[in-house]
Amino acid sequence: MRPNETDGRTMSNSSTLLQEADMYSFSTVDHYEGVFLDLELKETALAAYEQAIQLAPREAILHYHKSHVLDQMGRQTEAQRAYEEARRLGYQK
């Protein structure tokens, strides 16, 4: 075999490894982009609920949905306060 030639098995293994590495890299990037997009959507939703609450502060369901968004964002203390406000305004599960 000449120095630049490879047998089919070695070439196949190398090709498979490269494909797996590429798939991992792309899926990792997609995953992180998805996380950033997800966070951006949650921030947008939170801003929308906060604006809606400014317009209709006694609408319990708005506080309830705001509590869910905050919870999904990992902001449990604020989520609990929003949920308590929803309950105070008459929201019942």
Residue pairs with C-beta under 8 A, 6 or more apart in sequence:
1 7
6 14
39 73
42 69
42 72
42 73
43 73
45 69
46 66
46 69
46 70
46 73
49 62
49 65
49 66
49 69
50 66
52 59
52 62
53 59
53 62
53 63
53 66
56 62
58 89
59 89
60 85
60 86
60 87
60 89
60 90
60 91
61 86
61 91
62 86
63 82
63 83
63 85
63 86
63 89
63 91
64 82
64 83
64 86
64 91
66 82
67 79
67 80
67 81
67 82
67 83
67 86
68 79
70 76
70 78
70 79
70 82
71 79
